[in-house]
Amino acid sequence: MSSQGIAATSLLRRDETVAVALLLAFAGGCLNAYTWIIHGVLANAQTANLVFLCVHGGVGDWARALQFVPPIMAFAVGIVVAVWLRRAAGERASAISTLVEILLLIAIGVLHNRLPEIAGKLGISLVAAMQAAIFTKVDGATYSTVMITGNMRQAIEGIFALASGSGGATGTLRRSDIFAAVCGTFGIGAALGALITKATPDLALGLPVVALPIVLLRCEVVGSEASA
């Protein structure tokens, strides 16, 4: 490997690796499928929740409209918590946030039978918000692990840049591949999450609970290698 490649690898933050991005995208897809099937809301895509809120409110169906308010508010609280955590913990924020997400998902799974609305809508939206605010870059590029609109845009822009002959071929192709892989993995997570939620809803949160400890481990391993 060239000295430039070694330097680039050493400068890469432990929470910005492609492996971490794919695991988080998988978890994000699972959570979206779960909350949509069980609760009829989207834990991650607050744009959709806001649209549904306004559409149902606009036609006077406030009973349906107001069900989209709690996840939006919980998402906002999660963002505030994540911002505070970044300031307080610095580079350790990603590991701490992942651990908190794991514990919250376990608690949600336990409480879901007794407090389904609070545990499902509020808890998972809080988890999604923390993940969205803490993990914001992959391989140095801004992306999202809880929704794919921006990722898809960047993948398509990269493909067009290559086809039109503009931009650096190697870097542009790598970025497009990464964003496309994140989108695909998110979709796989949503599909598997939907299948398990339909078949055994009590076990559906097991998928992200399995993925997130691997994220935690990857962050710690990559961090140790970078400091070695």
Z-matrix of the N, CA and C atoms (Angstrom, degrees):
N
C 1 1.468
C 2 1.520 1 109.63
N 3 1.315 2 118.68 1 139.88
C 4 1.452 3 122.28 2 -179.16
C 5 1.513 4 110.35 3 -70.56
N 6 1.349 5 115.54 4 161.78
C 7 1.463 6 119.87 5 178.53
C 8 1.513 7 111.38 6 -62.49
N 9 1.351 8 115.92 7 -32.67
C 10 1.459 9 119.80 8 178.58
C 11 1.529 10 110.41 9 -66.03
N 12 1.350 11 116.34 10 -41.81
C 13 1.457 12 120.28 11 179.09
C 14 1.519 13 111.72 12 -65.38
N 15 1.366 14 116.17 13 -40.31
C 16 1.461 15 120.58 14 178.39
C 17 1.516 16 110.28 15 -62.87
N 18 1.356 17 116.44 16 -42.26
C 19 1.454 18 120.18 17 179.95
C 20 1.511 19 111.08 18 -64.03
N 21 1.348 20 116.73 19 -41.30
C 22 1.459 21 120.46 20 -179.70
C 23 1.522 22 111.11 21 -63.74
N 24 1.370 23 115.84 22 -39.15
C 25 1.458 24 119.79 23 179.71
C 26 1.513 25 111.19 24 -66.00
N 27 1.346 26 116.73 25 -41.60
C 28 1.453 27 120.49 26 -177.45
C 29 1.517 28 111.77 27 -68.77
N 30 1.337 29 117.51 28 -26.49
C 31 1.454 30 121.03 29 -179.97
C 32 1.521 31 112.46 30 -83.86
N 33 1.324 32 118.08 31 -11.29
C 34 1.457 33 121.51 32 -178.11
C 35 1.528 34 109.65 33 -74.09
N 36 1.318 35 115.52 34 124.55
C 37 1.464 36 120.03 35 178.31
C 38 1.520 37 110.66 36 -63.86
N 39 1.314 38 116.50 37 150.74
C 40 1.456 39 120.52 38 -176.35
C 41 1.525 40 112.94 39 -65.93
N 42 1.335 41 117.93 40 -22.75
C 43 1.460 42 119.98 41 179.71
C 44 1.529 43 112.60 42 -96.98
N 45 1.342 44 117.02 43 11.40
C 46 1.463 45 120.74 44 -179.20
C 47 1.523 46 112.78 45 -112.09
N 48 1.318 47 118.08 46 9.74
C 49 1.460 48 120.05 47 -178.37
C 50 1.529 49 110.76 48 -74.83
N 51 1.324 50 115.70 49 157.11
C 52 1.463 51 120.84 50 -178.41
C 53 1.530 52 110.77 51 -64.78
N 54 1.328 53 117.41 52 -39.26
C 55 1.467 54 120.56 53 -179.58
C 56 1.526 55 111.05 54 -59.60
N 57 1.323 56 116.51 55 -43.69
C 58 1.464 57 120.89 56 178.19
C 59 1.528 58 110.60 57 -64.10
N 60 1.325 59 116.87 58 -42.17
C 61 1.469 60 121.08 59 -179.81
C 62 1.526 61 111.35 60 -61.07
N 63 1.322 62 117.00 61 -42.62
C 64 1.464 63 120.67 62 -178.57
C 65 1.525 64 111.24 63 -68.26
N 66 1.313 65 117.59 64 -40.58
C 67 1.461 66 120.63 65 178.20
C 68 1.528 67 111.10 66 -63.98
N 69 1.326 68 116.28 67 -41.75
C 70 1.457 69 120.29 68 179.54
C 71 1.526 70 111.73 69 -68.37
N 72 1.335 71 116.57 70 -37.97
C 73 1.465 72 120.16 71 177.39
C 74 1.526 73 110.32 72 -63.99
N 75 1.323 74 116.94 73 -40.46
C 76 1.465 75 121.39 74 176.83
C 77 1.523 76 110.28 75 -59.83
N 78 1.331 77 116.47 76 -47.33
C 79 1.464 78 120.70 77 178.69
C 80 1.524 79 111.15 78 -62.05
N 81 1.344 80 116.58 79 -41.10
C 82 1.457 81 120.61 80 179.26
C 83 1.520 82 112.17 81 -61.66
N 84 1.309 83 117.29 82 -41.53
C 85 1.460 84 121.01 83 177.25
C 86 1.514 85 111.96 84 -63.51
N 87 1.326 86 116.69 85 -42.34
C 88 1.470 87 121.20 86 178.25
C 89 1.527 88 111.34 87 -59.79
N 90 1.316 89 116.63 88 -45.87
C 91 1.460 90 120.81 89 -177.50
C 92 1.520 91 111.71 90 -65.52
N 93 1.334 92 116.35 91 -39.89
C 94 1.463 93 119.19 92 178.57
C 95 1.524 94 111.23 93 -62.73
N 96 1.332 95 116.78 94 -45.02
C 97 1.465 96 120.67 95 179.69
C 98 1.525 97 110.73 96 -62.46
N 99 1.318 98 116.35 97 -42.54
C 100 1.464 99 121.16 98 -177.96
C 101 1.527 100 111.46 99 -61.64
N 102 1.329 101 117.63 100 -50.75
C 103 1.463 102 119.63 101 -176.42
C 104 1.523 103 111.86 102 -70.02
N 105 1.336 104 117.14 103 -30.82
C 106 1.462 105 118.73 104 178.56
C 107 1.531 106 110.81 105 -69.24
N 108 1.329 107 117.15 106 -44.38
C 109 1.460 108 120.79 107 -177.67
C 110 1.530 109 111.26 108 -70.98
N 111 1.326 110 117.20 109 -42.67
C 112 1.465 111 120.69 110 -175.48
C 113 1.526 112 112.11 111 -80.64
N 114 1.346 113 116.68 112 -41.56
C 115 1.466 114 120.02 113 -170.73
C 116 1.529 115 114.78 114 -116.02
N 117 1.318 116 117.95 115 -10.93
C 118 1.457 117 119.78 116 -179.64
C 119 1.505 118 114.15 117 74.03
N 120 1.340 119 117.67 118 17.86
C 121 1.466 120 122.75 119 175.14
C 122 1.524 121 107.98 120 -128.54
N 123 1.332 122 116.40 121 168.85
C 124 1.458 123 120.81 122 178.88
C 125 1.528 124 108.63 123 -111.96
N 126 1.321 125 115.87 124 120.62
C 127 1.458 126 119.82 125 -177.47
C 128 1.514 127 111.69 126 -66.25
N 129 1.331 128 116.76 127 -32.96
C 130 1.465 129 120.94 128 -171.85
C 131 1.522 130 113.06 129 -98.98
N 132 1.324 131 116.82 130 -44.20
C 133 1.477 132 121.38 131 -171.41
C 134 1.516 133 110.58 132 -86.55
N 135 1.322 134 116.37 133 84.57
C 136 1.462 135 119.87 134 -178.30
C 137 1.531 136 111.84 135 -70.34
N 138 1.323 137 117.68 136 -20.06
C 139 1.469 138 119.92 137 174.04
C 140 1.526 139 109.73 138 -60.48
N 141 1.345 140 116.08 139 -46.45
C 142 1.461 141 120.44 140 179.28
C 143 1.524 142 110.77 141 -64.20
N 144 1.338 143 117.55 142 -41.87
C 145 1.456 144 120.14 143 179.14
C 146 1.522 145 111.51 144 -62.01
N 147 1.331 146 116.46 145 -40.50
C 148 1.466 147 120.23 146 178.53
C 149 1.525 148 111.15 147 -66.13
N 150 1.334 149 116.82 148 -40.33
C 151 1.464 150 120.76 149 178.34
C 152 1.527 151 110.17 150 -62.45
N 153 1.343 152 116.87 151 -46.77
C 154 1.467 153 120.16 152 179.42
C 155 1.523 154 110.92 153 -62.88
N 156 1.324 155 116.91 154 -39.36
C 157 1.462 156 121.14 155 177.48
C 158 1.526 157 110.86 156 -59.06
N 159 1.317 158 116.53 157 -48.02
C 160 1.464 159 120.87 158 -178.13
C 161 1.522 160 112.34 159 -70.77
N 162 1.324 161 117.66 160 -38.65
C 163 1.468 162 121.20 161 -179.59
C 164 1.526 163 110.56 162 -64.35
N 165 1.346 164 115.99 163 -51.02
C 166 1.462 165 118.66 164 -178.97
C 167 1.530 166 111.50 165 -68.24
N 168 1.341 167 116.25 166 -37.02
C 169 1.460 168 118.85 167 177.06
C 170 1.518 169 111.92 168 -66.77
N 171 1.328 170 116.13 169 -36.20
C 172 1.462 171 120.85 170 -178.78
C 173 1.519 172 113.07 171 -64.74
N 174 1.339 173 117.40 172 -28.99
C 175 1.467 174 120.51 173 179.02
C 176 1.523 175 111.25 174 -98.80
N 177 1.316 176 116.38 175 8.30
C 178 1.454 177 120.51 176 174.77
C 179 1.513 178 115.98 177 85.47
N 180 1.331 179 117.78 178 7.91
C 181 1.463 180 121.16 179 179.60
C 182 1.524 181 108.59 180 -90.95
N 183 1.332 182 116.02 181 73.60
C 184 1.454 183 120.35 182 -173.36
C 185 1.522 184 112.87 183 -72.02
N 186 1.326 185 117.07 184 -25.42
C 187 1.464 186 119.05 185 177.74
C 188 1.521 187 110.88 186 -61.33
N 189 1.330 188 116.68 187 -42.14
C 190 1.468 189 120.56 188 178.05
C 191 1.523 190 110.89 189 -78.55
N 192 1.323 191 116.81 190 -35.74
C 193 1.467 192 120.05 191 -177.44
C 194 1.522 193 111.56 192 -62.87
N 195 1.323 194 116.42 193 -43.50
C 196 1.461 195 119.92 194 -173.37
C 197 1.523 196 113.36 195 -70.41
N 198 1.330 197 117.89 196 -16.47
C 199 1.466 198 118.83 197 178.30
C 200 1.532 199 112.04 198 -69.21
N 201 1.335 200 116.51 199 -15.41
C 202 1.465 201 119.95 200 179.56
C 203 1.526 202 112.66 201 -91.42
N 204 1.337 203 117.04 202 -6.48
C 205 1.466 204 120.18 203 179.86
C 206 1.533 205 112.03 204 -72.13
N 207 1.343 206 120.05 205 -47.72
C 208 1.473 207 119.72 206 -177.54
C 209 1.523 208 115.14 207 -55.23
N 210 1.361 209 119.84 208 -46.04
C 211 1.468 210 117.16 209 179.72
C 212 1.528 211 113.04 210 -64.81
N 213 1.337 212 117.39 211 -33.29
C 214 1.465 213 120.04 212 177.76
C 215 1.524 214 110.21 213 -64.76
N 216 1.337 215 116.35 214 -44.27
C 217 1.461 216 120.46 215 179.91
C 218 1.527 217 111.19 216 -66.88
N 219 1.341 218 116.59 217 -40.36
C 220 1.467 219 119.75 218 179.00
C 221 1.520 220 111.02 219 -64.95
N 222 1.332 221 116.62 220 -37.44
C 223 1.462 222 120.99 221 177.23
C 224 1.528 223 110.06 222 -61.85
N 225 1.335 224 116.64 223 -42.49
C 226 1.465 225 121.08 224 179.10
C 227 1.527 226 110.97 225 -62.13
N 228 1.325 227 116.48 226 -41.98
C 229 1.469 228 120.35 227 178.22
C 230 1.523 229 110.16 228 -63.76
N 231 1.328 230 116.79 229 -41.09
C 232 1.456 231 120.50 230 178.92
C 233 1.517 232 112.75 231 -61.78
N 234 1.324 233 116.70 232 -38.28
C 235 1.465 234 120.32 233 177.71
C 236 1.521 235 110.70 234 -63.89
N 237 1.327 236 116.79 235 -43.52
C 238 1.466 237 121.02 236 179.06
C 239 1.528 238 110.32 237 -61.52
N 240 1.331 239 116.83 238 -44.53
C 241 1.470 240 120.70 239 178.84
C 242 1.523 241 110.57 240 -61.27
N 243 1.337 242 117.03 241 -41.84
C 244 1.461 243 121.00 242 -179.02
C 245 1.526 244 111.73 243 -65.98
N 246 1.331 245 116.38 244 -40.90
C 247 1.473 246 120.42 245 178.59
C 248 1.523 247 110.26 246 -62.80
N 249 1.326 248 115.54 247 -44.03
C 250 1.473 249 119.24 248 177.74
C 251 1.523 250 110.51 249 -61.94
N 252 1.339 251 116.66 250 -41.60
C 253 1.461 252 120.88 251 -178.80
C 254 1.520 253 111.22 252 -63.96
N 255 1.335 254 117.43 253 -40.47
C 256 1.472 255 120.31 254 177.51
C 257 1.519 256 111.13 255 -60.40
N 258 1.321 257 116.25 256 -41.35
C 259 1.469 258 119.74 257 -179.83
C 260 1.524 259 111.49 258 -69.03
N 261 1.319 260 116.55 259 -38.37
C 262 1.458 261 120.79 260 -174.85
C 263 1.525 262 112.97 261 -80.24
N 264 1.345 263 116.73 262 -35.97
C 265 1.465 264 120.07 263 -172.23
C 266 1.520 265 114.43 264 -108.86
N 267 1.321 266 118.70 265 -12.90
C 268 1.460 267 120.98 266 179.37
C 269 1.514 268 111.86 267 62.37
N 270 1.342 269 116.92 268 -129.86
C 271 1.452 270 120.84 269 -177.57
C 272 1.526 271 113.52 270 -68.62
N 273 1.314 272 117.45 271 -16.22
C 274 1.458 273 120.68 272 177.02
C 275 1.521 274 112.26 273 -79.45
N 276 1.331 275 116.46 274 -6.00
C 277 1.467 276 120.29 275 -176.29
C 278 1.522 277 112.12 276 -60.43
N 279 1.331 278 117.53 277 -37.86
C 280 1.471 279 119.72 278 -177.85
C 281 1.524 280 111.31 279 -64.07
N 282 1.333 281 117.09 280 -43.85
C 283 1.465 282 120.38 281 179.50
C 284 1.522 283 111.14 282 -67.48
N 285 1.319 284 116.57 283 -43.72
C 286 1.469 285 120.35 284 -179.74
C 287 1.521 286 110.54 285 -64.59
N 288 1.331 287 116.14 286 -42.90
C 289 1.462 288 120.71 287 179.39
C 290 1.528 289 111.37 288 -61.74
N 291 1.334 290 116.83 289 -42.53
C 292 1.462 291 120.59 290 179.17
C 293 1.518 292 111.23 291 -63.19
N 294 1.324 293 116.89 292 -41.67
C 295 1.460 294 120.66 293 177.77
C 296 1.527 295 111.01 294 -63.00
N 297 1.333 296 116.39 295 -42.37
C 298 1.467 297 120.63 296 177.54
C 299 1.531 298 110.66 297 -62.43
N 300 1.332 299 116.56 298 -41.50
C 301 1.465 300 120.38 299 178.86
C 302 1.528 301 111.04 300 -61.12
N 303 1.324 302 116.79 301 -43.26
C 304 1.470 303 120.92 302 179.43
C 305 1.525 304 110.28 303 -60.39
N 306 1.328 305 116.32 304 -47.61
C 307 1.461 306 120.91 305 -179.01
C 308 1.526 307 111.29 306 -63.84
N 309 1.338 308 116.46 307 -40.38
C 310 1.466 309 120.01 308 178.87
C 311 1.528 310 111.45 309 -64.41
N 312 1.332 311 117.14 310 -42.76
C 313 1.462 312 119.85 311 179.99
C 314 1.527 313 111.69 312 -65.26
N 315 1.324 314 116.73 313 -37.60
C 316 1.465 315 119.80 314 175.84
C 317 1.531 316 110.01 315 -63.70
N 318 1.338 317 115.69 316 -44.49
C 319 1.470 318 120.02 317 178.49
C 320 1.522 319 111.25 318 -62.89
N 321 1.339 320 116.78 319 -39.75
C 322 1.462 321 120.98 320 178.64
C 323 1.526 322 110.39 321 -62.31
N 324 1.338 323 116.21 322 -43.46
C 325 1.454 324 119.87 323 178.56
C 326 1.517 325 112.27 324 -61.34
N 327 1.338 326 117.18 325 -37.76
C 328 1.460 327 121.68 326 -179.84
C 329 1.527 328 111.10 327 -72.43
N 330 1.338 329 116.71 328 -41.78
C 331 1.456 330 121.40 329 -174.80
C 332 1.518 331 114.20 330 -85.24
N 333 1.332 332 117.02 331 -9.04
C 334 1.460 333 119.50 332 -169.98
C 335 1.523 334 113.02 333 -61.32
N 336 1.317 335 118.14 334 -35.55
C 337 1.468 336 120.24 335 -179.42
C 338 1.529 337 112.26 336 -70.24
N 339 1.330 338 117.16 337 -29.46
C 340 1.465 339 120.54 338 -177.74
C 341 1.530 340 112.07 339 -93.58
N 342 1.314 341 116.35 340 -38.92
C 343 1.470 342 120.57 341 -177.80
C 344 1.526 343 109.36 342 -129.51
N 345 1.323 344 118.23 343 66.98
C 346 1.470 345 120.42 344 -172.45
C 347 1.516 346 114.29 345 -61.63
N 348 1.329 347 118.31 346 -40.49
C 349 1.455 348 120.35 347 -176.92
C 350 1.525 349 111.24 348 -69.26
N 351 1.317 350 115.70 349 -47.55
C 352 1.472 351 120.06 350 -179.25
C 353 1.520 352 110.69 351 -65.89
N 354 1.322 353 115.97 352 -48.77
C 355 1.472 354 119.85 353 -177.02
C 356 1.521 355 111.38 354 -66.19
N 357 1.340 356 116.41 355 -46.56
C 358 1.457 357 120.09 356 -174.36
C 359 1.512 358 113.82 357 -74.02
N 360 1.327 359 116.49 358 -58.49
C 361 1.462 360 119.93 359 -175.16
C 362 1.521 361 112.30 360 -71.05
N 363 1.321 362 116.06 361 -51.64
C 364 1.469 363 119.09 362 -173.88
C 365 1.518 364 112.08 363 -76.12
N 366 1.339 365 116.19 364 -46.39
C 367 1.457 366 119.42 365 -176.29
C 368 1.512 367 113.56 366 -63.11
N 369 1.321 368 116.83 367 -45.99
C 370 1.459 369 119.39 368 -176.88
C 371 1.525 370 111.26 369 -72.15
N 372 1.325 371 118.07 370 -34.92
C 373 1.466 372 119.77 371 175.47
C 374 1.527 373 110.66 372 -64.20
N 375 1.325 374 116.75 373 -36.29
C 376 1.465 375 120.87 374 176.44
C 377 1.521 376 110.22 375 -64.11
N 378 1.324 377 116.89 376 -44.49
C 379 1.467 378 121.65 377 177.79
C 380 1.526 379 110.60 378 -60.35
N 381 1.330 380 116.47 379 -46.54
C 382 1.462 381 120.81 380 -179.03
C 383 1.519 382 111.56 381 -61.62
N 384 1.322 383 116.25 382 -39.82
C 385 1.463 384 120.01 383 -179.58
C 386 1.521 385 111.66 384 -64.93
N 387 1.313 386 116.63 385 -43.16
C 388 1.466 387 120.11 386 179.02
C 389 1.521 388 110.64 387 -62.73
N 390 1.331 389 116.26 388 -42.47
C 391 1.463 390 119.83 389 178.98
C 392 1.519 391 111.10 390 -63.90
N 393 1.334 392 116.66 391 -41.53
C 394 1.465 393 120.94 392 -178.84
C 395 1.521 394 112.00 393 -65.53
N 396 1.336 395 117.08 394 -37.08
C 397 1.460 396 121.00 395 -175.50
C 398 1.517 397 113.62 396 -83.47
N 399 1.331 398 117.36 397 -27.40
C 400 1.463 399 120.83 398 -178.03
C 401 1.523 400 111.63 399 -87.01
N 402 1.321 401 116.78 400 -45.18
C 403 1.470 402 120.94 401 -177.56
C 404 1.534 403 108.28 402 -99.42
N 405 1.314 404 115.35 403 94.94
C 406 1.472 405 119.89 404 -173.30
C 407 1.525 406 113.58 405 -114.31
N 408 1.329 407 118.24 406 -9.89
C 409 1.461 408 119.82 407 -177.64
C 410 1.518 409 111.53 408 -136.35
N 411 1.326 410 115.26 409 146.21
C 412 1.454 411 122.53 410 172.25
C 413 1.524 412 108.07 411 -130.66
N 414 1.325 413 115.91 412 126.08
C 415 1.463 414 120.90 413 -179.39
C 416 1.537 415 111.27 414 54.85
N 417 1.331 416 116.43 415 31.99
C 418 1.454 417 121.50 416 179.00
C 419 1.516 418 115.83 417 86.69
N 420 1.329 419 118.40 418 -4.26
C 421 1.471 420 122.28 419 -177.82
C 422 1.527 421 110.02 420 -107.85
N 423 1.326 422 115.99 421 142.89
C 424 1.462 423 121.09 422 179.17
C 425 1.521 424 110.52 423 -70.56
N 426 1.332 425 116.44 424 135.60
C 427 1.466 426 121.54 425 179.70
C 428 1.522 427 108.97 426 -153.92
N 429 1.329 428 116.95 427 -176.97
C 430 1.454 429 121.77 428 176.61
C 431 1.517 430 109.52 429 -135.38
N 432 1.323 431 116.08 430 142.42
C 433 1.461 432 120.76 431 177.60
C 434 1.521 433 112.23 432 -101.34
N 435 1.333 434 117.84 433 -3.20
C 436 1.460 435 120.20 434 -175.20
C 437 1.524 436 113.24 435 -115.88
N 438 1.313 437 118.28 436 -3.45
C 439 1.462 438 123.56 437 174.71
C 440 1.528 439 107.55 438 -156.94
N 441 1.330 440 117.95 439 156.19
C 442 1.465 441 118.40 440 -169.96
C 443 1.531 442 114.53 441 -115.65
N 444 1.322 443 118.94 442 0.72
C 445 1.466 444 120.00 443 -175.65
C 446 1.523 445 111.63 444 -56.93
N 447 1.335 446 116.44 445 -51.58
C 448 1.464 447 119.95 446 -179.33
C 449 1.514 448 111.94 447 -66.43
N 450 1.324 449 117.30 448 -38.77
C 451 1.466 450 120.61 449 178.07
C 452 1.525 451 111.27 450 -62.55
N 453 1.322 452 116.01 451 -43.05
C 454 1.460 453 120.39 452 179.52
C 455 1.532 454 110.78 453 -63.91
N 456 1.340 455 115.44 454 -40.65
C 457 1.465 456 118.86 455 178.49
C 458 1.519 457 111.03 456 -60.00
N 459 1.330 458 116.32 457 -45.01
C 460 1.465 459 119.34 458 -177.54
C 461 1.528 460 111.79 459 -68.89
N 462 1.334 461 116.82 460 -35.16
C 463 1.463 462 119.72 461 177.31
C 464 1.531 463 110.36 462 -64.50
N 465 1.334 464 116.70 463 -43.80
C 466 1.469 465 121.00 464 -179.47
C 467 1.524 466 110.93 465 -67.86
N 468 1.336 467 116.87 466 -40.51
C 469 1.466 468 120.37 467 177.61
C 470 1.526 469 110.71 468 -60.86
N 471 1.330 470 116.42 469 -40.76
C 472 1.458 471 119.95 470 179.64
C 473 1.516 472 112.19 471 -65.58
N 474 1.326 473 116.51 472 -41.55
C 475 1.466 474 120.52 473 178.46
C 476 1.524 475 110.21 474 -63.82
N 477 1.330 476 116.34 475 -41.40
C 478 1.462 477 119.51 476 179.12
C 479 1.531 478 110.92 477 -65.49
N 480 1.342 479 116.70 478 -40.44
C 481 1.465 480 120.40 479 179.29
C 482 1.528 481 110.62 480 -61.28
N 483 1.324 482 116.58 481 -40.37
C 484 1.459 483 120.25 482 177.55
C 485 1.523 484 111.12 483 -66.11
N 486 1.318 485 116.25 484 -44.85
C 487 1.460 486 120.50 485 -177.90
C 488 1.518 487 112.44 486 -64.93
N 489 1.352 488 115.78 487 -32.77
C 490 1.462 489 119.80 488 -178.01
C 491 1.521 490 112.60 489 -90.06
N 492 1.345 491 116.99 490 -3.65
C 493 1.463 492 120.65 491 176.51
C 494 1.502 493 115.08 492 82.23
N 495 1.337 494 117.67 493 15.28
C 496 1.463 495 120.05 494 178.73
C 497 1.517 496 109.76 495 -104.97
N 498 1.308 497 117.13 496 150.95
C 499 1.456 498 121.72 497 178.77
C 500 1.511 499 112.37 498 84.69
N 501 1.350 500 116.54 499 164.42
C 502 1.453 501 121.85 500 177.85
C 503 1.512 502 110.90 501 -72.49
N 504 1.294 503 117.75 502 125.25
C 505 1.461 504 121.70 503 -172.20
C 506 1.525 505 112.06 504 -61.92
N 507 1.351 506 117.63 505 -48.72
C 508 1.467 507 120.64 506 -175.06
C 509 1.514 508 111.60 507 -65.33
N 510 1.338 509 116.90 508 -50.42
C 511 1.456 510 120.82 509 -178.82
C 512 1.513 511 112.63 510 -64.83
N 513 1.323 512 117.11 511 -42.17
C 514 1.458 513 121.36 512 -179.10
C 515 1.523 514 111.18 513 -65.55
N 516 1.335 515 116.86 514 -42.03
C 517 1.459 516 120.72 515 179.52
C 518 1.529 517 110.34 516 -64.26
N 519 1.323 518 117.26 517 -42.04
C 520 1.471 519 120.81 518 179.35
C 521 1.527 520 110.46 519 -62.49
N 522 1.326 521 117.80 520 -45.59
C 523 1.460 522 120.96 521 -179.97
C 524 1.526 523 110.64 522 -62.46
N 525 1.324 524 116.86 523 -44.03
C 526 1.468 525 120.26 524 179.28
C 527 1.520 526 110.89 525 -61.88
N 528 1.328 527 116.63 526 -42.05
C 529 1.459 528 120.92 527 178.47
C 530 1.530 529 110.99 528 -61.64
N 531 1.333 530 116.26 529 -42.45
C 532 1.464 531 120.36 530 -179.00
C 533 1.526 532 110.49 531 -64.00
N 534 1.330 533 116.92 532 -48.92
C 535 1.466 534 119.95 533 -178.41
C 536 1.529 535 111.38 534 -64.46
N 537 1.330 536 116.97 535 -39.23
C 538 1.465 537 120.12 536 177.74
C 539 1.528 538 110.33 537 -64.50
N 540 1.328 539 117.05 538 -39.95
C 541 1.459 540 121.26 539 179.55
C 542 1.525 541 111.10 540 -65.81
N 543 1.325 542 116.87 541 -39.47
C 544 1.467 543 120.79 542 177.46
C 545 1.532 544 110.39 543 -62.36
N 546 1.343 545 116.59 544 -44.44
C 547 1.468 546 120.75 545 178.13
C 548 1.525 547 110.81 546 -61.44
N 549 1.327 548 116.37 547 -45.93
C 550 1.451 549 120.58 548 -179.00
C 551 1.519 550 112.39 549 -63.75
N 552 1.331 551 116.42 550 -41.80
C 553 1.460 552 120.64 551 -179.70
C 554 1.522 553 111.10 552 -67.53
N 555 1.321 554 116.41 553 -37.13
C 556 1.467 555 120.92 554 175.35
C 557 1.531 556 109.35 555 -59.52
N 558 1.339 557 116.19 556 -44.55
C 559 1.456 558 120.80 557 178.93
C 560 1.522 559 112.52 558 -63.36
N 561 1.333 560 116.57 559 -40.57
C 562 1.467 561 120.45 560 177.99
C 563 1.526 562 110.10 561 -63.03
N 564 1.340 563 116.01 562 -42.50
C 565 1.460 564 119.86 563 177.45
C 566 1.519 565 111.97 564 -61.36
N 567 1.348 566 116.53 565 -41.66
C 568 1.464 567 120.18 566 178.70
C 569 1.527 568 111.14 567 -64.51
N 570 1.334 569 116.51 568 -41.63
C 571 1.469 570 120.20 569 -179.42
C 572 1.525 571 111.77 570 -65.42
N 573 1.330 572 116.92 571 -47.95
C 574 1.460 573 120.31 572 179.45
C 575 1.526 574 111.17 573 -66.61
N 576 1.337 575 115.27 574 -38.89
C 577 1.464 576 119.38 575 177.46
C 578 1.514 577 111.67 576 -61.04
N 579 1.338 578 116.31 577 -41.27
C 580 1.467 579 120.61 578 179.04
C 581 1.524 580 111.19 579 -65.05
N 582 1.331 581 116.07 580 -43.43
C 583 1.465 582 119.85 581 -179.20
C 584 1.528 583 111.70 582 -61.75
N 585 1.324 584 115.93 583 -46.26
C 586 1.462 585 119.48 584 -178.55
C 587 1.523 586 111.32 585 -71.39
N 588 1.334 587 117.12 586 -36.72
C 589 1.465 588 120.13 587 178.26
C 590 1.521 589 111.05 588 -62.94
N 591 1.329 590 116.43 589 -40.67
C 592 1.466 591 120.56 590 177.78
C 593 1.530 592 111.39 591 -67.22
N 594 1.323 593 116.33 592 -40.95
C 595 1.470 594 120.40 593 -174.93
C 596 1.522 595 112.26 594 -79.93
N 597 1.341 596 116.48 595 -52.03
C 598 1.471 597 121.48 596 -177.65
C 599 1.520 598 109.13 597 -139.11
N 600 1.332 599 117.97 598 80.74
C 601 1.466 600 121.02 599 -175.34
C 602 1.527 601 114.31 600 -56.83
N 603 1.337 602 117.16 601 -30.11
C 604 1.464 603 119.43 602 -178.93
C 605 1.530 604 112.77 603 -68.05
N 606 1.349 605 116.88 604 -19.25
C 607 1.461 606 120.58 605 -179.02
C 608 1.522 607 113.11 606 -105.76
N 609 1.333 608 117.33 607 0.09
C 610 1.467 609 120.87 608 -172.10
C 611 1.522 610 113.40 609 -62.89
N 612 1.326 611 117.08 610 -34.56
C 613 1.468 612 119.27 611 -179.47
C 614 1.520 613 112.18 612 -74.82
N 615 1.330 614 116.35 613 -3.81
C 616 1.462 615 119.04 614 177.43
C 617 1.514 616 112.89 615 -65.32
N 618 1.333 617 117.66 616 -30.31
C 619 1.470 618 120.34 617 -179.80
C 620 1.527 619 112.18 618 -61.79
N 621 1.338 620 119.46 619 -56.29
C 622 1.468 621 117.88 620 177.82
C 623 1.522 622 113.10 621 -65.70
N 624 1.330 623 117.22 622 -30.58
C 625 1.465 624 119.81 623 178.60
C 626 1.528 625 110.86 624 -65.78
N 627 1.332 626 117.53 625 -29.39
C 628 1.469 627 121.31 626 175.24
C 629 1.521 628 110.68 627 -78.00
N 630 1.331 629 117.67 628 -38.80
C 631 1.470 630 121.33 629 -177.23
C 632 1.523 631 112.38 630 -69.72
N 633 1.325 632 117.45 631 -40.28
C 634 1.468 633 120.00 632 -173.42
C 635 1.531 634 114.35 633 -67.28
N 636 1.337 635 120.90 634 -37.81
C 637 1.469 636 118.17 635 174.70
C 638 1.530 637 112.79 636 -61.79
N 639 1.334 638 116.80 637 -30.85
C 640 1.467 639 119.15 638 176.41
C 641 1.533 640 109.30 639 -67.39
N 642 1.332 641 116.70 640 -37.53
C 643 1.466 642 120.66 641 175.04
C 644 1.521 643 109.75 642 -59.86
N 645 1.317 644 116.05 643 -46.90
C 646 1.465 645 120.98 644 179.23
C 647 1.517 646 111.20 645 -58.61
N 648 1.325 647 116.10 646 -44.93
C 649 1.467 648 120.36 647 179.20
C 650 1.521 649 111.06 648 -64.90
N 651 1.335 650 117.81 649 -44.47
C 652 1.466 651 121.40 650 179.83
C 653 1.528 652 111.13 651 -60.68
N 654 1.320 653 116.52 652 -41.12
C 655 1.462 654 119.53 653 179.24
C 656 1.523 655 110.83 654 -61.27
N 657 1.317 656 116.25 655 -43.98
C 658 1.453 657 120.38 656 -177.77
C 659 1.535 658 111.37 657 -69.67
N 660 1.351 659 116.99 658 -40.60
C 661 1.463 660 120.36 659 -179.56
C 662 1.512 661 110.58 660 -65.68
N 663 1.352 662 117.18 661 -48.32
C 664 1.461 663 120.49 662 -179.29
C 665 1.502 664 110.69 663 -64.07
N 666 1.348 665 116.90 664 -37.38
C 667 1.454 666 119.41 665 177.78
C 668 1.504 667 112.19 666 -63.66
N 669 1.358 668 116.74 667 -39.99
C 670 1.457 669 120.77 668 178.80
C 671 1.518 670 111.62 669 -66.39
N 672 1.355 671 116.94 670 -40.72
C 673 1.461 672 120.91 671 -179.87
C 674 1.527 673 110.68 672 -64.98
N 675 1.338 674 116.45 673 -39.12
C 676 1.462 675 119.89 674 -177.84
C 677 1.511 676 112.46 675 -67.46
N 678 1.373 677 115.33 676 -31.45
C 679 1.461 678 118.88 677 -178.11
C 680 1.525 679 112.72 678 -87.52
N 681 1.364 680 115.29 679 -9.03
C 682 1.466 681 119.11 680 -177.42
C 683 1.521 682 111.21 681 -71.34
